[in-house]
Amino acid sequence: MDLYRISDEEDLVSTGAEELIYGTGISIIEWGETLGAALPSHRIIVTISIESDQTRMITITFPESLGSEYTQNLRSTANENCERKI
């Protein structure tokens, strides 16, 4: 879901997207920072930054409620499958 043109929570409600974000299941949101505090607090944030023409840095931030075991399992999986280790 692309929220680039959504400027506040009222805009979100008028599109019906609020039902998708706060419903059951997983929502993938682009430009989520435009809503700030209106987004659920229990979320995983994926940030992709450009380091060079052919290199990207992917940062994944988990809510503390998922616990360290979950993040450690993901770190192990990433280290097995990525060029650059974390």
N, CA, C and O atoms as a CHARMM CRD file, in Angstrom:
* protein
*
  344
    1    1 MET  N      0.84500  -1.15300   0.00000 PROA 1      0.00000
    2    1 MET  CA     0.00000   0.00000   0.00000 PROA 1      0.00000
    3    1 MET  C      0.90500   1.23600   0.00000 PROA 1      0.00000
    4    1 MET  O      1.79700   1.36100   0.84000 PROA 1      0.00000
    5    2 ASP  N      0.67300   2.12200  -0.92600 PROA 2      0.00000
    6    2 ASP  CA     1.48200   3.33000  -1.06600 PROA 2      0.00000
    7    2 ASP  C      0.74400   4.50200  -0.41300 PROA 2      0.00000
    8    2 ASP  O     -0.32800   4.89700  -0.87100 PROA 2      0.00000
    9    3 LEU  N      1.31300   5.04700   0.64400 PROA 3      0.00000
   10    3 LEU  CA     0.67100   6.15000   1.36900 PROA 3      0.00000
   11    3 LEU  C      1.26400   7.50900   1.01800 PROA 3      0.00000
   12    3 LEU  O      1.08800   8.47100   1.76600 PROA 3      0.00000
   13    4 TYR  N      1.95800   7.59800  -0.10200 PROA 4      0.00000
   14    4 TYR  CA     2.63500   8.82900  -0.46500 PROA 4      0.00000
   15    4 TYR  C      1.69100  10.03800  -0.49700 PROA 4      0.00000
   16    4 TYR  O      2.06300  11.12300  -0.05000 PROA 4      0.00000
   17    5 ARG  N      0.50200   9.86200  -1.01000 PROA 5      0.00000
   18    5 ARG  CA    -0.43900  10.98400  -1.14400 PROA 5      0.00000
   19    5 ARG  C     -1.35500  11.16500   0.07000 PROA 5      0.00000
   20    5 ARG  O     -2.20000  12.06000   0.08300 PROA 5      0.00000
   21    6 ILE  N     -1.18900  10.32400   1.07900 PROA 6      0.00000
   22    6 ILE  CA    -1.98700  10.43600   2.30400 PROA 6      0.00000
   23    6 ILE  C     -1.25100  11.37300   3.25200 PROA 6      0.00000
   24    6 ILE  O     -0.08600  11.14600   3.57900 PROA 6      0.00000
   25    7 SER  N     -1.92700  12.42000   3.69100 PROA 7      0.00000
   26    7 SER  CA    -1.24400  13.41500   4.52100 PROA 7      0.00000
   27    7 SER  C     -1.55900  13.30000   6.00700 PROA 7      0.00000
   28    7 SER  O     -0.79200  13.78600   6.83900 PROA 7      0.00000
   29    8 ASP  N     -2.67900  12.66500   6.35100 PROA 8      0.00000
   30    8 ASP  CA    -3.02600  12.53500   7.76300 PROA 8      0.00000
   31    8 ASP  C     -3.98300  11.36300   7.95200 PROA 8      0.00000
   32    8 ASP  O     -4.38000  10.70400   6.99100 PROA 8      0.00000
   33    9 GLU  N     -4.34200  11.11900   9.20500 PROA 9      0.00000
   34    9 GLU  CA    -5.19900   9.97300   9.52200 PROA 9      0.00000
   35    9 GLU  C     -6.57900  10.10800   8.88600 PROA 9      0.00000
   36    9 GLU  O     -7.18700   9.10100   8.52400 PROA 9      0.00000
   37   10 GLU  N     -7.07800  11.32000   8.74500 PROA 10     0.00000
   38   10 GLU  CA    -8.38800  11.54400   8.11700 PROA 10     0.00000
   39   10 GLU  C     -8.37000  11.07600   6.65900 PROA 10     0.00000
   40   10 GLU  O     -9.31700  10.44200   6.19400 PROA 10     0.00000
   41   11 ASP  N     -7.29400  11.39000   5.94500 PROA 11     0.00000
   42   11 ASP  CA    -7.14600  10.90500   4.56500 PROA 11     0.00000
   43   11 ASP  C     -7.14000   9.38300   4.52300 PROA 11     0.00000
   44   11 ASP  O     -7.74200   8.77600   3.63700 PROA 11     0.00000
   45   12 LEU  N     -6.45800   8.77200   5.48300 PROA 12     0.00000
   46   12 LEU  CA    -6.37000   7.32000   5.54500 PROA 12     0.00000
   47   12 LEU  C     -7.75100   6.70300   5.71500 PROA 12     0.00000
   48   12 LEU  O     -8.08600   5.73300   5.03500 PROA 12     0.00000
   49   13 VAL  N     -8.54800   7.25500   6.61000 PROA 13     0.00000
   50   13 VAL  CA    -9.89500   6.74600   6.86600 PROA 13     0.00000
   51   13 VAL  C    -10.75800   6.88800   5.61600 PROA 13     0.00000
   52   13 VAL  O    -11.53500   5.98700   5.30200 PROA 13     0.00000
   53   14 SER  N    -10.63500   7.99100   4.90600 PROA 14     0.00000
   54   14 SER  CA   -11.48100   8.22300   3.72800 PROA 14     0.00000
   55   14 SER  C    -11.18200   7.25200   2.58500 PROA 14     0.00000
   56   14 SER  O    -12.04500   7.02300   1.73700 PROA 14     0.00000
   57   15 THR  N     -9.99100   6.68300   2.54600 PROA 15     0.00000
   58   15 THR  CA    -9.64900   5.73300   1.48500 PROA 15     0.00000
   59   15 THR  C    -10.06300   4.29800   1.82300 PROA 15     0.00000
   60   15 THR  O    -10.10200   3.44300   0.93800 PROA 15     0.00000
   61   16 GLY  N    -10.36700   4.03300   3.07400 PROA 16     0.00000
   62   16 GLY  CA   -10.68400   2.67400   3.50100 PROA 16     0.00000
   63   16 GLY  C     -9.44600   1.86200   3.84400 PROA 16     0.00000
   64   16 GLY  O     -9.55600   0.70900   4.26200 PROA 16     0.00000
   65   17 ALA  N     -8.26700   2.45400   3.67200 PROA 17     0.00000
   66   17 ALA  CA    -7.02000   1.74200   3.95100 PROA 17     0.00000
   67   17 ALA  C     -6.86600   1.41500   5.43000 PROA 17     0.00000
   68   17 ALA  O     -6.15700   0.47500   5.78800 PROA 17     0.00000
   69   18 GLU  N     -7.50800   2.16500   6.26900 PROA 18     0.00000
   70   18 GLU  CA    -7.41900   1.93400   7.71000 PROA 18     0.00000
   71   18 GLU  C     -7.84300   0.50200   8.05300 PROA 18     0.00000
   72   18 GLU  O     -7.25200  -0.12900   8.93000 PROA 18     0.00000
   73   19 GLU  N     -8.86900  -0.00900   7.35900 PROA 19     0.00000
   74   19 GLU  CA    -9.34000  -1.37200   7.60100 PROA 19     0.00000
   75   19 GLU  C     -8.24800  -2.39000   7.26800 PROA 19     0.00000
   76   19 GLU  O     -8.12100  -3.40600   7.95000 PROA 19     0.00000
   77   20 LEU  N     -7.47000  -2.12600   6.23800 PROA 20     0.00000
   78   20 LEU  CA    -6.39300  -3.03500   5.85900 PROA 20     0.00000
   79   20 LEU  C     -5.24300  -2.97800   6.85700 PROA 20     0.00000
   80   20 LEU  O     -4.69200  -4.01200   7.23400 PROA 20     0.00000
   81   21 ILE  N     -4.88800  -1.78900   7.27900 PROA 21     0.00000
   82   21 ILE  CA    -3.75200  -1.61600   8.18800 PROA 21     0.00000
   83   21 ILE  C     -4.04300  -2.19600   9.55900 PROA 21     0.00000
   84   21 ILE  O     -3.18600  -2.86000  10.14300 PROA 21     0.00000
   85   22 TYR  N     -5.22900  -1.95800  10.07800 PROA 22     0.00000
   86   22 TYR  CA    -5.56500  -2.39700  11.43000 PROA 22     0.00000
   87   22 TYR  C     -6.31400  -3.72400  11.46000 PROA 22     0.00000
   88   22 TYR  O     -6.68300  -4.20000  12.53400 PROA 22     0.00000
   89   23 GLY  N     -6.54500  -4.32700  10.29500 PROA 23     0.00000
   90   23 GLY  CA    -7.22500  -5.61600  10.22900 PROA 23     0.00000
   91   23 GLY  C     -6.27900  -6.75600  10.55300 PROA 23     0.00000
   92   23 GLY  O     -5.16300  -6.53900  11.02500 PROA 23     0.00000
   93   24 THR  N     -6.73300  -7.96600  10.29700 PROA 24     0.00000
   94   24 THR  CA    -5.88800  -9.12700  10.52600 PROA 24     0.00000
   95   24 THR  C     -4.97200  -9.32400   9.33100 PROA 24     0.00000
   96   24 THR  O     -5.27600  -8.87200   8.22800 PROA 24     0.00000
   97   25 GLY  N     -3.87300  -9.98500   9.54500 PROA 25     0.00000
   98   25 GLY  CA    -2.94000 -10.25400   8.45100 PROA 25     0.00000
   99   25 GLY  C     -1.79100  -9.27300   8.43600 PROA 25     0.00000
  100   25 GLY  O     -1.51800  -8.58100   9.41700 PROA 25     0.00000
  101   26 ILE  N     -1.12600  -9.23400   7.29500 PROA 26     0.00000
  102   26 ILE  CA     0.07000  -8.40400   7.13000 PROA 26     0.00000
  103   26 ILE  C     -0.20700  -7.30800   6.11200 PROA 26     0.00000
  104   26 ILE  O     -0.77900  -7.56700   5.05400 PROA 26     0.00000
  105   27 SER  N      0.19400  -6.10100   6.42700 PROA 27     0.00000
  106   27 SER  CA     0.11100  -4.97800   5.49300 PROA 27     0.00000
  107   27 SER  C      1.52000  -4.49900   5.20100 PROA 27     0.00000
  108   27 SER  O      2.31700  -4.30000   6.11800 PROA 27     0.00000
  109   28 ILE  N      1.82500  -4.31700   3.94200 PROA 28     0.00000
  110   28 ILE  CA     3.11100  -3.74600   3.55300 PROA 28     0.00000
  111   28 ILE  C      2.82200  -2.32500   3.09200 PROA 28     0.00000
  112   28 ILE  O      2.01600  -2.09800   2.19000 PROA 28     0.00000
  113   29 ILE  N      3.49700  -1.37400   3.73200 PROA 29     0.00000
  114   29 ILE  CA     3.18400   0.03700   3.52500 PROA 29     0.00000
  115   29 ILE  C      4.42200   0.79000   3.06300 PROA 29     0.00000
  116   29 ILE  O      5.48000   0.72200   3.69000 PROA 29     0.00000
  117   30 GLU  N      4.27400   1.50200   1.96700 PROA 30     0.00000
  118   30 GLU  CA     5.33800   2.38400   1.47900 PROA 30     0.00000
  119   30 GLU  C      4.98100   3.80400   1.88300 PROA 30     0.00000
  120   30 GLU  O      3.81300   4.18700   1.83000 PROA 30     0.00000
  121   31 TRP  N      5.95800   4.57800   2.27900 PROA 31     0.00000
  122   31 TRP  CA     5.78400   5.95900   2.74500 PROA 31     0.00000
  123   31 TRP  C      4.97900   6.01300   4.03600 PROA 31     0.00000
  124   31 TRP  O      4.22200   6.95900   4.25100 PROA 31     0.00000
  125   32 GLY  N      5.13300   5.01100   4.89600 PROA 32     0.00000
  126   32 GLY  CA     4.40900   4.96900   6.15800 PROA 32     0.00000
  127   32 GLY  C      4.74300   6.10700   7.09600 PROA 32     0.00000
  128   32 GLY  O      3.93100   6.47600   7.94400 PROA 32     0.00000
  129   33 GLU  N      5.94900   6.67400   6.95000 PROA 33     0.00000
  130   33 GLU  CA     6.35400   7.76300   7.84400 PROA 33     0.00000
  131   33 GLU  C      5.45500   8.98800   7.70900 PROA 33     0.00000
  132   33 GLU  O      5.47100   9.85300   8.58500 PROA 33     0.00000
  133   34 THR  N      4.67600   9.08200   6.64200 PROA 34     0.00000
  134   34 THR  CA     3.77200  10.22000   6.49200 PROA 34     0.00000
  135   34 THR  C      2.65500  10.19400   7.53000 PROA 34     0.00000
  136   34 THR  O      2.03800  11.22400   7.80100 PROA 34     0.00000
  137   35 LEU  N      2.39000   9.01600   8.11600 PROA 35     0.00000
  138   35 LEU  CA     1.33900   8.91000   9.12900 PROA 35     0.00000
  139   35 LEU  C      1.85400   8.93400  10.55500 PROA 35     0.00000
  140   35 LEU  O      1.08600   9.16600  11.48900 PROA 35     0.00000
  141   36 GLY  N      3.14300   8.69600  10.73200 PROA 36     0.00000
  142   36 GLY  CA     3.73600   8.76200  12.06000 PROA 36     0.00000
  143   36 GLY  C      3.00700   7.92700  13.09200 PROA 36     0.00000
  144   36 GLY  O      2.92700   6.70500  12.96000 PROA 36     0.00000
  145   37 ALA  N      2.47600   8.56900  14.11600 PROA 37     0.00000
  146   37 ALA  CA     1.84800   7.89200  15.25400 PROA 37     0.00000
  147   37 ALA  C      0.55300   7.17500  14.88600 PROA 37     0.00000
  148   37 ALA  O      0.06500   6.36300  15.67200 PROA 37     0.00000
  149   38 ALA  N     -0.01600   7.44900  13.71700 PROA 38     0.00000
  150   38 ALA  CA    -1.26200   6.79100  13.31300 PROA 38     0.00000
  151   38 ALA  C     -1.03100   5.33700  12.91300 PROA 38     0.00000
  152   38 ALA  O     -1.97900   4.55400  12.84900 PROA 38     0.00000
  153   39 LEU  N      0.23000   4.96900  12.64200 PROA 39     0.00000
  154   39 LEU  CA     0.53300   3.58100  12.30200 PROA 39     0.00000
  155   39 LEU  C      0.54800   2.72600  13.56000 PROA 39     0.00000
  156   39 LEU  O      0.83500   3.23100  14.64600 PROA 39     0.00000
  157   40 PRO  N      0.24600   1.44500  13.43000 PROA 40     0.00000
  158   40 PRO  CA     0.28500   0.56400  14.60700 PROA 40     0.00000
  159   40 PRO  C      1.67400   0.54900  15.24300 PROA 40     0.00000
  160   40 PRO  O      2.68100   0.59400  14.53600 PROA 40     0.00000
  161   41 SER  N      1.73000   0.48800  16.54900 PROA 41     0.00000
  162   41 SER  CA     3.02600   0.46400  17.22600 PROA 41     0.00000
  163   41 SER  C      3.71500  -0.89100  17.07400 PROA 41     0.00000
  164   41 SER  O      4.94200  -0.97500  17.13800 PROA 41     0.00000
  165   42 HSD  N      2.94600  -1.93000  16.87700 PROA 42     0.00000
  166   42 HSD  CA     3.49100  -3.28500  16.71200 PROA 42     0.00000
  167   42 HSD  C      3.74000  -3.52400  15.21700 PROA 42     0.00000
  168   42 HSD  O      2.90900  -4.10700  14.52100 PROA 42     0.00000
  169   43 ARG  N      4.89900  -3.06100  14.74200 PROA 43     0.00000
  170   43 ARG  CA     5.19800  -3.17300  13.31600 PROA 43     0.00000
  171   43 ARG  C      6.68700  -3.43200  13.10400 PROA 43     0.00000
  172   43 ARG  O      7.52300  -3.08900  13.94000 PROA 43     0.00000
  173   44 ILE  N      6.98700  -4.03700  11.98200 PROA 44     0.00000
  174   44 ILE  CA     8.36200  -4.24600  11.55700 PROA 44     0.00000
  175   44 ILE  C      8.64900  -3.19000  10.50000 PROA 44     0.00000
  176   44 ILE  O      7.89000  -3.03800   9.54200 PROA 44     0.00000
  177   45 ILE  N      9.74600  -2.46100  10.67600 PROA 45     0.00000
  178   45 ILE  CA    10.09400  -1.38500   9.74700 PROA 45     0.00000
  179   45 ILE  C     11.27900  -1.83500   8.90200 PROA 45     0.00000
  180   45 ILE  O     12.32100  -2.22000   9.43200 PROA 45     0.00000
  181   46 VAL  N     11.11000  -1.78200   7.57600 PROA 46     0.00000
  182   46 VAL  CA    12.18400  -2.11700   6.64600 PROA 46     0.00000
  183   46 VAL  C     12.57500  -0.83300   5.92600 PROA 46     0.00000
  184   46 VAL  O     11.74000  -0.18800   5.29000 PROA 46     0.00000
  185   47 THR  N     13.85100  -0.46800   6.03000 PROA 47     0.00000
  186   47 THR  CA    14.36200   0.73900   5.38100 PROA 47     0.00000
  187   47 THR  C     15.42200   0.32200   4.36700 PROA 47     0.00000
  188   47 THR  O     16.34000  -0.43000   4.69500 PROA 47     0.00000
  189   48 ILE  N     15.29400   0.80900   3.14100 PROA 48     0.00000
  190   48 ILE  CA    16.27200   0.51700   2.09600 PROA 48     0.00000
  191   48 ILE  C     16.96900   1.82200   1.73700 PROA 48     0.00000
  192   48 ILE  O     16.33100   2.77500   1.29000 PROA 48     0.00000
  193   49 SER  N     18.27800   1.85600   1.93500 PROA 49     0.00000
  194   49 SER  CA    19.07800   3.05000   1.65200 PROA 49     0.00000
  195   49 SER  C     20.03300   2.76200   0.50300 PROA 49     0.00000
  196   49 SER  O     20.54800   1.65100   0.37700 PROA 49     0.00000
  197   50 ILE  N     20.26500   3.76200  -0.32800 PROA 50     0.00000
  198   50 ILE  CA    21.20600   3.62800  -1.43700 PROA 50     0.00000
  199   50 ILE  C     22.59700   3.96500  -0.94000 PROA 50     0.00000
  200   50 ILE  O     22.83200   5.06200  -0.43400 PROA 50     0.00000
  201   51 GLU  N     23.53200   3.01600  -1.08500 PROA 51     0.00000
  202   51 GLU  CA    24.92700   3.25300  -0.71100 PROA 51     0.00000
  203   51 GLU  C     25.77100   3.58900  -1.93200 PROA 51     0.00000
  204   51 GLU  O     26.70900   4.38100  -1.84000 PROA 51     0.00000
  205   52 SER  N     25.44800   2.99700  -3.06300 PROA 52     0.00000
  206   52 SER  CA    26.12400   3.28800  -4.32500 PROA 52     0.00000
  207   52 SER  C     25.19500   2.83900  -5.44600 PROA 52     0.00000
  208   52 SER  O     24.08600   2.37200  -5.18700 PROA 52     0.00000
  209   53 ASP  N     25.64600   2.98100  -6.70000 PROA 53     0.00000
  210   53 ASP  CA    24.80400   2.59100  -7.83200 PROA 53     0.00000
  211   53 ASP  C     24.37500   1.12700  -7.77700 PROA 53     0.00000
  212   53 ASP  O     23.29700   0.77500  -8.25500 PROA 53     0.00000
  213   54 GLN  N     25.21000   0.28600  -7.20200 PROA 54     0.00000
  214   54 GLN  CA    24.90700  -1.14300  -7.18900 PROA 54     0.00000
  215   54 GLN  C     24.77900  -1.73900  -5.79100 PROA 54     0.00000
  216   54 GLN  O     24.71200  -2.95900  -5.64300 PROA 54     0.00000
  217   55 THR  N     24.74500  -0.89600  -4.77300 PROA 55     0.00000
  218   55 THR  CA    24.70200  -1.39200  -3.39600 PROA 55     0.00000
  219   55 THR  C     23.57100  -0.71700  -2.62400 PROA 55     0.00000
  220   55 THR  O     23.39800   0.50100  -2.67100 PROA 55     0.00000
  221   56 ARG  N     22.81200  -1.54300  -1.91500 PROA 56     0.00000
  222   56 ARG  CA    21.74300  -1.04300  -1.05300 PROA 56     0.00000
  223   56 ARG  C     21.95700  -1.58000   0.35600 PROA 56     0.00000
  224   56 ARG  O     22.44800  -2.69400   0.53400 PROA 56     0.00000
  225   57 MET  N     21.59300  -0.79600   1.33700 PROA 57     0.00000
  226   57 MET  CA    21.63500  -1.21900   2.74000 PROA 57     0.00000
  227   57 MET  C     20.19200  -1.42100   3.18900 PROA 57     0.00000
  228   57 MET  O     19.37200  -0.50800   3.09400 PROA 57     0.00000
  229   58 ILE  N     19.88900  -2.61000   3.67400 PROA 58     0.00000
  230   58 ILE  CA    18.55600  -2.91700   4.16700 PROA 58     0.00000
  231   58 ILE  C     18.62900  -3.00700   5.68500 PROA 58     0.00000
  232   58 ILE  O     19.39200  -3.80100   6.23700 PROA 58     0.00000
  233   59 THR  N     17.82400  -2.18200   6.35400 PROA 59     0.00000
  234   59 THR  CA    17.76900  -2.17000   7.81100 PROA 59     0.00000
  235   59 THR  C     16.37800  -2.62300   8.23300 PROA 59     0.00000
  236   59 THR  O     15.37300  -2.10000   7.75300 PROA 59     0.00000
  237   60 ILE  N     16.33000  -3.59900   9.13500 PROA 60     0.00000
  238   60 ILE  CA    15.05400  -4.11900   9.62300 PROA 60     0.00000
  239   60 ILE  C     14.97700  -3.84300  11.12000 PROA 60     0.00000
  240   60 ILE  O     15.85300  -4.25600  11.88100 PROA 60     0.00000
  241   61 THR  N     13.93200  -3.14900  11.53500 PROA 61     0.00000
  242   61 THR  CA    13.73400  -2.79400  12.93300 PROA 61     0.00000
  243   61 THR  C     12.47800  -3.49800  13.44300 PROA 61     0.00000
  244   61 THR  O     11.39900  -3.36400  12.86700 PROA 61     0.00000
  245   62 PHE  N     12.63600  -4.24700  14.53000 PROA 62     0.00000
  246   62 PHE  CA    11.53400  -5.01500  15.09500 PROA 62     0.00000
  247   62 PHE  C     11.03000  -4.36200  16.37200 PROA 62     0.00000
  248   62 PHE  O     11.79600  -3.72400  17.09500 PROA 62     0.00000
  249   63 PRO  N      9.73100  -4.52400  16.65200 PROA 63     0.00000
  250   63 PRO  CA     9.24300  -4.05500  17.95000 PROA 63     0.00000
  251   63 PRO  C      9.80400  -4.95800  19.04300 PROA 63     0.00000
  252   63 PRO  O      9.99600  -6.15300  18.81800 PROA 63     0.00000
  253   64 GLU  N     10.06200  -4.41000  20.20000 PROA 64     0.00000
  254   64 GLU  CA    10.60400  -5.19000  21.31300 PROA 64     0.00000
  255   64 GLU  C      9.69600  -6.34900  21.68800 PROA 64     0.00000
  256   64 GLU  O     10.15800  -7.35100  22.23300 PROA 64     0.00000
  257   65 SER  N      8.41100  -6.21800  21.40000 PROA 65     0.00000
  258   65 SER  CA     7.46000  -7.26800  21.78300 PROA 65     0.00000
  259   65 SER  C      7.72400  -8.59100  21.06200 PROA 65     0.00000
  260   65 SER  O      7.25600  -9.63200  21.52400 PROA 65     0.00000
  261   66 LEU  N      8.45700  -8.58600  19.95000 PROA 66     0.00000
  262   66 LEU  CA     8.76900  -9.83900  19.25700 PROA 66     0.00000
  263   66 LEU  C      9.86100 -10.62400  19.96600 PROA 66     0.00000
  264   66 LEU  O      9.97300 -11.83700  19.78900 PROA 66     0.00000
  265   67 GLY  N     10.65700  -9.94500  20.76000 PROA 67     0.00000
  266   67 GLY  CA    11.67600 -10.62400  21.55200 PROA 67     0.00000
  267   67 GLY  C     12.97300 -10.85600  20.80000 PROA 67     0.00000
  268   67 GLY  O     13.01600 -10.84600  19.57000 PROA 67     0.00000
  269   68 SER  N     14.01100 -11.06100  21.56400 PROA 68     0.00000
  270   68 SER  CA    15.34600 -11.20000  20.98900 PROA 68     0.00000
  271   68 SER  C     15.54600 -12.52300  20.27000 PROA 68     0.00000
  272   68 SER  O     16.35900 -12.59200  19.34800 PROA 68     0.00000
  273   69 GLU  N     14.82900 -13.58700  20.65900 PROA 69     0.00000
  274   69 GLU  CA    14.97500 -14.87800  19.98700 PROA 69     0.00000
  275   69 GLU  C     14.55300 -14.76500  18.52000 PROA 69     0.00000
  276   69 GLU  O     15.20700 -15.31900  17.63600 PROA 69     0.00000
  277   70 TYR  N     13.47000 -14.05500  18.27100 PROA 70     0.00000
  278   70 TYR  CA    12.98700 -13.85600  16.90500 PROA 70     0.00000
  279   70 TYR  C     14.02400 -13.10900  16.06700 PROA 70     0.00000
  280   70 TYR  O     14.34000 -13.51800  14.95000 PROA 70     0.00000
  281   71 THR  N     14.54400 -12.02300  16.60800 PROA 71     0.00000
  282   71 THR  CA    15.52800 -11.23800  15.85400 PROA 71     0.00000
  283   71 THR  C     16.82200 -12.01600  15.65200 PROA 71     0.00000
  284   71 THR  O     17.46000 -11.88100  14.60700 PROA 71     0.00000
  285   72 GLN  N     17.22400 -12.82600  16.62700 PROA 72     0.00000
  286   72 GLN  CA    18.43200 -13.63500  16.47700 PROA 72     0.00000
  287   72 GLN  C     18.25200 -14.67800  15.37300 PROA 72     0.00000
  288   72 GLN  O     19.17700 -14.92100  14.59800 PROA 72     0.00000
  289   73 ASN  N     17.07600 -15.29400  15.29400 PROA 73     0.00000
  290   73 ASN  CA    16.80200 -16.26300  14.23100 PROA 73     0.00000
  291   73 ASN  C     16.86900 -15.60300  12.86000 PROA 73     0.00000
  292   73 ASN  O     17.40800 -16.18500  11.91800 PROA 73     0.00000
  293   74 LEU  N     16.33000 -14.40100  12.74000 PROA 74     0.00000
  294   74 LEU  CA    16.39400 -13.69500  11.46800 PROA 74     0.00000
  295   74 LEU  C     17.83100 -13.33700  11.11800 PROA 74     0.00000
  296   74 LEU  O     18.24200 -13.47100   9.96600 PROA 74     0.00000
  297   75 ARG  N     18.59600 -12.88300  12.10300 PROA 75     0.00000
  298   75 ARG  CA    20.00200 -12.54300  11.87100 PROA 75     0.00000
  299   75 ARG  C     20.77300 -13.76700  11.36500 PROA 75     0.00000
  300   75 ARG  O     21.57700 -13.64400  10.44000 PROA 75     0.00000
  301   76 SER  N     20.54300 -14.92500  11.94700 PROA 76     0.00000
  302   76 SER  CA    21.21500 -16.14700  11.51100 PROA 76     0.00000
  303   76 SER  C     20.85200 -16.48800  10.07200 PROA 76     0.00000
  304   76 SER  O     21.72100 -16.85600   9.28200 PROA 76     0.00000
  305   77 THR  N     19.58500 -16.37000   9.73200 PROA 77     0.00000
  306   77 THR  CA    19.13300 -16.65000   8.37400 PROA 77     0.00000
  307   77 THR  C     19.75600 -15.67600   7.39200 PROA 77     0.00000
  308   77 THR  O     20.19300 -16.08000   6.31400 PROA 77     0.00000
  309   78 ALA  N     19.80400 -14.40400   7.74600 PROA 78     0.00000
  310   78 ALA  CA    20.39100 -13.39700   6.85700 PROA 78     0.00000
  311   78 ALA  C     21.86900 -13.66700   6.62900 PROA 78     0.00000
  312   78 ALA  O     22.35400 -13.55100   5.50300 PROA 78     0.00000
  313   79 ASN  N     22.58200 -14.02100   7.67600 PROA 79     0.00000
  314   79 ASN  CA    24.01800 -14.28500   7.54300 PROA 79     0.00000
  315   79 ASN  C     24.29400 -15.48200   6.64400 PROA 79     0.00000
  316   79 ASN  O     25.33700 -15.53500   5.99300 PROA 79     0.00000
  317   80 GLU  N     23.39100 -16.42800   6.60000 PROA 80     0.00000
  318   80 GLU  CA    23.54700 -17.59600   5.73000 PROA 80     0.00000
  319   80 GLU  C     23.28300 -17.26500   4.27000 PROA 80     0.00000
  320   80 GLU  O     23.75100 -17.97100   3.37700 PROA 80     0.00000
  321   81 ASN  N     22.52500 -16.18000   4.01800 PROA 81     0.00000
  322   81 ASN  CA    22.03700 -15.91800   2.66300 PROA 81     0.00000
  323   81 ASN  C     22.45300 -14.58300   2.05800 PROA 81     0.00000
  324   81 ASN  O     22.05500 -14.27500   0.93400 PROA 81     0.00000
  325   82 CYS  N     23.23200 -13.79200   2.76400 PROA 82     0.00000
  326   82 CYS  CA    23.59900 -12.45400   2.27200 PROA 82     0.00000
  327   82 CYS  C     25.11400 -12.36300   2.05200 PROA 82     0.00000
  328   82 CYS  O     25.90900 -13.04500   2.70000 PROA 82     0.00000
  329   83 GLU  N     25.47000 -11.49000   1.11200 PROA 83     0.00000
  330   83 GLU  CA    26.89800 -11.21700   0.88200 PROA 83     0.00000
  331   83 GLU  C     27.52600 -10.53800   2.07900 PROA 83     0.00000
  332   83 GLU  O     28.59500 -10.93700   2.54200 PROA 83     0.00000
  333   84 ARG  N     26.86200  -9.51200   2.58100 PROA 84     0.00000
  334   84 ARG  CA    27.38000  -8.74600   3.71100 PROA 84     0.00000
  335   84 ARG  C     26.73300  -9.25400   4.98300 PROA 84     0.00000
  336   84 ARG  O     25.50700  -9.28600   5.08700 PROA 84     0.00000
  337   85 LYS  N     27.53100  -9.64300   5.93300 PROA 85     0.00000
  338   85 LYS  CA    27.02400 -10.21700   7.17700 PROA 85     0.00000
  339   85 LYS  C     26.60000  -9.12800   8.14500 PROA 85     0.00000
  340   85 LYS  O     27.10000  -8.00400   8.10300 PROA 85     0.00000
  341   86 ILE  N     25.66900  -9.48300   9.01500 PROA 86     0.00000
  342   86 ILE  CA    25.19900  -8.53800  10.02500 PROA 86     0.00000
  343   86 ILE  C     25.60600  -8.98600  11.40000 PROA 86     0.00000
  344   86 ILE  O     25.29800  -8.31400  12.38500 PROA 86     0.00000
